[in-house]
Amino acid sequence: MEVRRTILWNTSMGSVCMSHGHYEVVLAEIEKIAKIIPLCLQAGDFYVKKGIDHQSHPRYKDKESLDMFDVLFQDDLPQQPSES
């Protein structure tokens, strides 16, 4: 079973910060989130409940537990309106 975990960041949300030279700050915050999420998943036994042995799984076995997610930037992801 192929398992891939990815953090997507909608760059239209961060484009104002990134266009004013704050790219490094925005990227640092995204990387923090990418490290917190695996900890939360482990603490909530997500991997156990899904039957994923992340310590021996080929996708994760060579990664540190705090570096399990890829961070991808995607422009203009469709957003659900806040009133819906």
Residue frames relative to the residue before (quaternion, step in Angstrom):
aa qw qx qy qz dx dy dz
M 1.0000 0.0000 0.0000 0.0000 0.00 0.00 0.00
E 0.2865 -0.7584 0.5661 0.1495 3.57 -0.73 1.07
V 0.0410 -0.7828 0.6206 -0.0181 3.55 -0.75 1.08
R 0.0378 0.7895 -0.6105 0.0496 3.56 -0.83 0.97
R 0.1183 -0.7837 0.6088 0.0341 3.53 -0.79 1.04
T 0.0223 0.8103 -0.5800 0.0808 3.53 -0.76 1.08
I 0.2626 -0.7105 0.6273 0.1808 3.54 -1.14 0.69
L 0.1419 -0.7797 0.6058 0.0705 3.58 -0.76 1.05
W 0.1126 -0.7687 0.6269 0.0581 3.55 -1.00 0.83
N 0.3164 -0.7429 0.5628 0.1766 3.53 -0.70 1.12
T 0.3225 -0.8006 0.4713 0.1816 3.57 -0.28 1.23
S 0.5534 0.5853 -0.4276 0.4103 3.62 1.11 -0.28
M 0.6092 0.5409 -0.3474 0.4643 3.60 1.16 -0.54
G 0.7865 0.3211 -0.1585 0.5032 3.56 0.95 -0.83
S 0.4007 0.7617 -0.4543 0.2301 3.57 1.25 0.01
V 0.6062 0.5478 -0.3702 0.4420 3.61 1.04 -0.64
C 0.6686 0.4832 -0.2977 0.4806 3.58 0.89 -0.93
M 0.6968 0.4877 -0.2822 0.4438 3.55 0.86 -0.98
S 0.6760 0.4944 -0.3096 0.4503 3.61 1.03 -0.70
H 0.6904 0.4430 -0.2801 0.4986 3.59 1.20 -0.32
G 0.6663 -0.5510 0.2980 0.4046 3.57 1.12 0.62
H 0.5422 0.6255 -0.3991 0.3943 3.57 1.20 0.35
Y 0.2405 0.8179 -0.4972 0.1611 3.59 1.23 0.33
E 0.6740 0.5061 -0.3047 0.4436 3.59 0.84 -0.94
V 0.6447 0.5154 -0.3174 0.4670 3.58 1.02 -0.80
V 0.6553 0.5030 -0.3042 0.4744 3.58 0.94 -0.92
L 0.6614 0.5067 -0.3051 0.4613 3.58 0.88 -0.91
A 0.6368 0.5282 -0.3284 0.4556 3.60 0.97 -0.80
E 0.6593 0.4965 -0.3121 0.4705 3.61 0.97 -0.79
I 0.6393 0.5151 -0.3249 0.4695 3.58 0.99 -0.81
E 0.6576 0.5050 -0.3134 0.4629 3.59 0.94 -0.82
K 0.6011 0.5402 -0.3595 0.4665 3.61 1.09 -0.60
I 0.6527 0.5077 -0.3066 0.4714 3.56 0.95 -0.91
A 0.6508 0.5232 -0.3128 0.4527 3.58 0.98 -0.85
K 0.6711 0.4653 -0.2998 0.4933 3.62 1.17 -0.44
I 0.6481 0.5273 -0.3209 0.4461 3.59 1.08 -0.68
I 0.6300 0.5757 -0.3457 0.3900 3.60 0.91 -0.87
P 0.6725 0.4712 -0.3370 0.4605 3.68 0.77 -0.79
L 0.6150 0.5401 -0.3515 0.4546 3.60 1.05 -0.67
C 0.6544 0.5008 -0.3049 0.4775 3.57 0.99 -0.84
L 0.6465 0.5136 -0.3209 0.4640 3.58 0.98 -0.81
Q 0.6612 0.4908 -0.3057 0.4779 3.58 0.98 -0.80
A 0.6619 0.5137 -0.3075 0.4511 3.59 0.92 -0.89
G 0.7224 0.4118 -0.2346 0.5035 3.58 1.10 -0.68
D 0.4547 -0.7202 0.4132 0.3222 3.59 1.31 0.26
F 0.1753 0.8158 -0.5303 0.1503 3.59 1.08 0.67
Y 0.6950 0.4823 -0.2858 0.4502 3.57 0.79 -1.02
V 0.6303 0.5187 -0.3280 0.4755 3.59 1.04 -0.75
K 0.6750 0.5050 -0.2906 0.4527 3.59 0.87 -0.97
K 0.7195 0.4158 -0.2403 0.5016 3.60 1.08 -0.69
G 0.4708 -0.7008 0.4251 0.3263 3.59 1.28 -0.04
I 0.4624 0.6648 -0.4484 0.3783 3.58 1.15 0.62
D 0.1905 -0.7535 0.6198 0.1084 3.56 -0.72 1.08
H 0.1770 -0.8489 0.4898 0.0901 3.56 0.20 1.29
Q 0.6048 0.5681 -0.3705 0.4174 3.61 1.15 -0.35
S 0.7800 0.2661 -0.1724 0.5395 3.60 1.12 -0.50
H 0.4473 0.6856 -0.4595 0.3446 3.61 1.26 -0.03
P 0.5538 -0.6495 0.4027 0.3307 3.64 -0.84 0.94
R 0.6368 0.5448 -0.3282 0.4359 3.60 1.07 -0.67
Y 0.8038 0.3206 -0.1251 0.4853 3.57 1.04 -0.79
K 0.5344 0.7019 -0.3960 0.2550 3.59 1.10 -0.58
D 0.7296 0.3982 -0.2436 0.4997 3.62 1.08 -0.55
K 0.6269 0.5363 -0.3348 0.4553 3.58 1.28 0.14
E 0.5194 -0.5941 0.5139 0.3363 3.51 -1.24 0.56
S 0.6055 -0.5836 0.3903 0.3747 3.59 -1.12 0.57
L 0.6871 0.4536 -0.2882 0.4891 3.61 1.17 -0.41
D 0.7275 0.3772 -0.2207 0.5289 3.61 1.26 -0.05
M 0.2942 0.8068 -0.4651 0.2152 3.57 0.96 0.89
F 0.7103 0.4398 -0.2485 0.4903 3.59 1.21 -0.35
D 0.3587 -0.6701 0.6028 0.2427 3.52 -1.23 0.63
V 0.2399 -0.7452 0.6017 0.1584 3.59 -1.08 0.66
L 0.0332 -0.7958 0.6038 -0.0323 3.55 -0.68 1.17
F 0.2604 -0.7397 0.5979 0.1660 3.56 -1.06 0.75
Q 0.0203 -0.7963 0.6036 -0.0325 3.57 -0.88 0.99
D 0.3540 -0.7405 0.5337 0.2038 3.57 -0.81 1.00
D 0.9003 0.0470 -0.0202 0.4322 3.52 -1.26 0.74
L 0.1017 0.7748 -0.6087 0.1370 3.57 0.60 1.11
P 0.5084 -0.6347 0.4608 0.3554 3.62 -0.95 0.72
Q 0.1966 -0.7833 0.5843 0.0803 3.56 -1.00 0.88
Q 0.4224 -0.6578 0.5552 0.2840 3.54 -1.11 0.71
P 0.4990 -0.6593 0.4586 0.3255 3.61 -0.84 0.90
S 0.5569 -0.6456 0.4095 0.3247 3.58 -0.98 0.82
E 0.6626 0.5173 -0.3186 0.4381 3.61 1.09 -0.54
S 0.6133 0.5642 -0.3623 0.4174 3.63 1.20 -0.16
